[in-house]
Amino acid sequence: MSPQPTVLILGGVGFIGRNLVAHLVENNLAAEIRVVDKVLPQTAYLNKRFQEAFTNVEFVQGNLSNSASVEKCFTRADGSSFDYVINLAAETKFSQPEE
């Protein structure tokens, strides 16, 4: 059996992302999961299921419109890359200024 993959989820605190994280964690489908989002899980109104799932992943807060944040989210301590990168990041606050 091949080793489990490493997964990077961009925008993983949103509705689709939190469900994907819970699915991967509950079914033990990844060796390592890193979630990057500008919203902290603690402020995202996660229910018990999602709170528990997020205790088993590495969370990195980052704004993907900032190049330093992008570099930080892809950088791993051992220099390797992620097997899968899933982009679920989106901006939904149309009335907000660009900043």
C-alpha positions as CSV (number, residue, x, y, z in Angstrom):
1,M,0.0,0.0,0.0
2,S,1.4,3.4,-0.9
3,P,1.9,6.0,1.8
4,Q,-0.8,8.5,2.4
5,P,-0.5,11.9,0.6
6,T,0.2,15.3,2.1
7,V,-2.5,17.9,1.4
8,L,-2.5,21.7,1.3
9,I,-6.0,23.3,1.4
10,L,-6.2,26.9,0.5
11,G,-9.3,28.6,1.9
12,G,-10.0,25.6,4.0
13,V,-12.1,27.3,6.7
14,G,-15.0,28.1,4.4
15,F,-18.1,25.9,4.0
16,I,-16.6,23.5,1.4
17,G,-13.2,23.6,3.0
18,R,-14.3,22.7,6.5
19,N,-16.3,19.8,5.1
20,L,-13.3,18.5,3.1
21,V,-11.0,18.8,6.1
22,A,-13.5,16.8,8.2
23,H,-13.8,14.2,5.5
24,L,-10.1,13.8,5.2
25,V,-9.5,13.6,8.9
26,E,-12.4,11.3,9.8
27,N,-11.5,8.8,7.1
28,N,-7.7,9.0,7.7
29,L,-7.1,9.9,4.1
30,A,-3.9,12.1,4.5
31,A,-0.7,11.8,6.3
32,E,-0.5,15.6,6.8
33,I,-3.1,18.3,6.2
34,R,-2.2,22.0,6.2
35,V,-5.1,24.5,6.0
36,V,-4.4,28.1,5.0
37,D,-7.1,30.8,5.4
38,K,-7.3,34.4,6.4
39,V,-10.1,33.5,8.8
40,L,-9.1,31.8,12.1
41,P,-10.9,28.6,12.8
42,Q,-11.7,30.0,16.3
43,T,-13.7,32.8,14.8
44,A,-15.4,30.8,12.0
45,Y,-18.4,29.5,14.0
46,L,-17.3,25.8,13.5
47,N,-19.5,23.2,15.1
48,K,-18.1,20.4,17.3
49,R,-17.4,18.1,14.3
50,F,-15.3,20.7,12.5
51,Q,-13.6,21.9,15.7
52,E,-12.5,18.4,16.3
53,A,-11.3,18.0,12.8
54,F,-9.2,21.2,12.9
55,T,-7.4,20.0,16.0
56,N,-5.8,17.3,13.7
57,V,-4.5,19.7,11.0
58,E,-1.9,22.3,10.8
59,F,-3.5,25.8,10.4
60,V,-1.6,28.7,8.9
61,Q,-3.3,32.1,8.8
62,G,-2.5,33.9,5.6
63,N,-4.0,36.3,3.0
64,L,-3.3,34.8,-0.4
65,S,-3.3,38.2,-2.0
66,N,0.1,38.8,-0.2
67,S,3.1,37.1,-1.8
68,A,4.8,36.5,1.5
69,S,1.8,34.6,2.8
70,V,1.7,32.5,-0.4
71,E,5.3,31.5,0.0
72,K,4.8,30.7,3.7
73,C,1.9,28.4,3.1
74,F,3.8,26.3,0.5
75,T,7.0,26.1,2.5
76,R,7.5,22.9,4.5
77,A,10.2,22.4,7.2
78,D,11.8,19.5,5.3
79,G,11.8,21.3,2.0
80,S,9.5,18.8,0.3
81,S,6.3,19.8,-1.6
82,F,2.7,18.8,-1.0
83,D,1.2,15.9,-2.9
84,Y,-2.1,17.7,-3.4
85,V,-3.0,21.4,-3.3
86,I,-6.7,22.2,-3.3
87,N,-7.7,25.8,-3.9
88,L,-11.0,26.7,-2.3
89,A,-10.0,30.3,-1.6
90,A,-12.4,33.0,-2.8
91,E,-13.4,36.5,-2.0
92,T,-17.2,36.9,-1.4
93,K,-17.4,40.4,0.2
94,F,-18.2,42.3,-3.0
95,S,-19.0,45.5,-1.1
96,Q,-15.7,45.7,0.7
97,P,-12.8,47.9,-0.5
98,E,-9.8,46.1,-2.1
99,E,-7.6,46.4,0.9
